[in-house]
Amino acid sequence: MYLQLKKYIPLLIILNAFISCTSEYEEINTDPKKPLTIDAAYLISTTEQKLVDVEQNPSVNWGNTRLFAQYWMQVQYVGESQYYIDNRDINGTIWDYYYIALNDLKDAKSIVEGEREVIPEQEYTNKMAIIKILESYAWLQLTDFFTDVPYEEALGNNKVIYPQYDDAQSIYMKTLSVLEEVVNTDLSGTAFTSTDIIYKGDILKWKNFAGSIMMRMAMRIADVDAANSKKYFDLAASKGFINDLEGEAMFPYKSTFPNANPVFEYWDVTGSNRPIEFNMANTLVDALNDLEDPRRPFYIDDNLQEVQFDSKGDTLKDADGEVVTKVIYEGILYGGASTTFSKYSHIAPSYQQDPTQVGKLFSLVETFFIQSEQAARQGNTTQAQMYYNEAITASMKEWGVEDTDITAYLVQANVDYTTLLASGKTFKEIIGLQKWIANYNSPFNGWREAIRLGGAPLAPPAEGPSRNIIIQRYTYPSSEQQLNPTNRSTAASRIGGDKLETQMWWQK
């Protein structure tokens, strides 16, 4: 597909003469018993890491969803927080990354097809199911970054060089059909056991992951296609989904480069300014302060201390004569001007400096929030509150919050589900705020769900040319304008313009 081949055109020109001169020699000296392809298992493990890394990496060259979800804010170079995404070809990096992953999965599928006659049929079925699940996840993420993208003619299908764009809704429905096929397939045993980093080849856990992706998609389309939303939610609920911590689609990073968590790898660069490149954004910090959220010390550093005074206005001291201080949390104004690193709350070292911090494609917390939303849509307030509380509890336990603090938090008037409903808040706003907070370590999902549900106090950048909008999507990369202009233009017109503020199809 030209999306990837464009990178290799100069090399191909150079190699062409060499290949033409040596093709006869290669034919004579090819060992017919030696495989010419790599193992599909290798492609599975590398794709798993790609799909997690692309969501975890905080580099401004591609990992801007922490900025767009307004969890973090840049300190000195603030362009990406003000939606300058073309300067570094950020959209092109994301575009290529997902298509490369999808191309690898296409290759893996071809390899497994070639193995069919020499491996047990159940193993073949299991391997194909895992590949289809990973493909489905990648297509979901890609369309939710850009909306319409090449699909049917992508990846070199039908030898098309300049593929047409498919509308995102049709990609969603085709992806849901693939997942429906997977969850209805008789799966048992294992596959890719030694190289599957997420589930160690446990095919039933993979099947539950497929059901959970289906649930996520069902909620995304709920406002525009209620019938299919309910159909696919009910199907996933009946066939299985992630319902415990052991079933989470989790990537366990290692303690050393290059397999450490990308947040740590980005931060841990000697001699660079990366450790002081980001602080917490005021959007998240203010929301956590308003709620007195006990996750604050796990998200935010305690670098800001405020001296305490007694009733007479004198400095308060403890029994040892030490000045008493109180931790305060203050984030940088989102999308504002460059500022000073030390003036604002830093990212918690326990998060930023942990090389083994896990990356999750799907969590138990998300399952509970989805169940809460579905119950609310069906008018079952009791179940909606139950799952809402379960989601918040699971999130807080994940970060290490004490049980007593969780219990106290859930009964606060600005947290309690029924109290907020009675105050006039909608179920989407109530769930949306807490889901946004809980998605702190899943920033792409945090951004998407904040846009879809509302509730999160996202605001336009305080400065810059985009200060009147909240980013809804990535624009198409400049390479598409150069190499595939006609099809890109058609897609841009269909979605309402290739603009940052163009809404996703499921918002309409």
Phi, psi and omega in degrees: 000140185299335181301330178255323184298334181303332181287337189250002184303312179301319180294321180296323179297316181295319185284340187303313181296318180298316182295317182296328181281337188247001185299321180294319179298317181298319181297320181292323188259014178278129177278112184294344181267353182264125182295141181263358181243159176279166181289136178300329181300322178296318180295328178293312182295319180291325178291319177304313181292322177303312185293329177279315182302319185296335178268335183270329189296123182270002182305137179293349177283349177199333190266053188272004182291336173294329176283316183289332174281352178064037170277315181243164175219140177290152184265304186255308180261102194256011187302314184293327177291342176258017171075026171277092183253352180275332187302318182259010184056041181299317180295325178293324179296314179297314180305307182296321184299314181289321179291326175295317177299317180294324178293322176298320179292325175298317178296318179300320180296319179296320179296315180295322176301320179291339180272352194304324183283347185242002177237157178302146183299323180294323177296318177300313180300317180296315181297316180295325179296316180298316179298316180296324179294315178295321176300316181299317179298316182295318179295321178299312182295317182298314180292329180280349168279316192244338194077240185298134178214163173298134182225291183298322182259009180281169174060029178077011179299136182059021178057032178277128181272321182243089190285146171288156177269137173265147179289145188299325180297318179292325177295318177303310185293323177292322178294319176298324178294321177297315179295324177299318177299318182295311184290341177268000180273145177283103183246137177201156178085219187222173174195146180053037189304316187280341184243351177283105186282331185284309187237006179054033175085002182289103189290331179290327174292323175298320180297319177294324176298319177301317178297324180289320174300319178300319178297317179301314181294324178299320178288324180299324185265003190300326183278347182242345181208073186299324183295310179291329176301311180293320180303310185282330174296312181296322179297313179297319180298327182277333185264341179123144181205174181289115183229015173205168183296326182293339182267358182300143176278087192239136177255115183274101180291158180262177185272352184231152175297142006262020183248018174276166178300134182300333177298314178294315182299324179290320181288321190272062178239108183299133175082005179255171177266011184299322179300339180244024183277331183232148165231178176288144177277146180297333182301309180287315184299316180297321179295317179294322178295317180300326181268356188047049188289126182289358174277354183307309182293346178270336177265325194238141178287161179259032186290341178261123181236136181246126180294138181261148182236152177275184185295340179269356181090007178272154179299129181278133179233153179273186184298335180268005179084007180277141179296132180274128178235162178232135178291133173239152181240123181218122180263161177286140176304122186295129178073014180276194183281168176303147182215194183255131185303316188287346185280346188231167182293133178273168173288139182303126179302327180298337177266307187292330187253022179255105182294338183261009176306124187287154170248137184238133171275333177201135185240164174297325178303315180296321177304312182297318179296320178297316179296323177296314181296317180296319177298319179296320179294333178269003177082014181262087184295324181298312179292323179301315179293320181300310181290327175301313178295321178297320181295312180297317179299314180297320178298313183293321178296324178300324182270348177100018178289141180290149182302319181296324179290324178295314181300315180295322181295317186295337181263002176297145181298330180270010176235321185304128188299308185291326177297317180292322175300316181295334180280353179109357177289146175274161179298328180293319179293318182295308180293321184301318180296311183289327178292321177298315179297316184291336182276017184308321180267006174232069193296327178296313178295325177299317179293312182299315183287329175296321178292317185286314188270331190077193180089315177288137186277049179296145181223154175299157175305143182292334181221172178098171185291343182256026187286000178252005183228161168248126185299131181255333186200168170274140172285161180292146182294155181298332179298329178292323177295326182279319190256336184222051192295321184294312181291324176296317181296320178298316179295317181300318179295321183294323184272354180101018178111137180279074185233156179298327185271359178294127185286156173289155184298329182279001174270348191266000000 
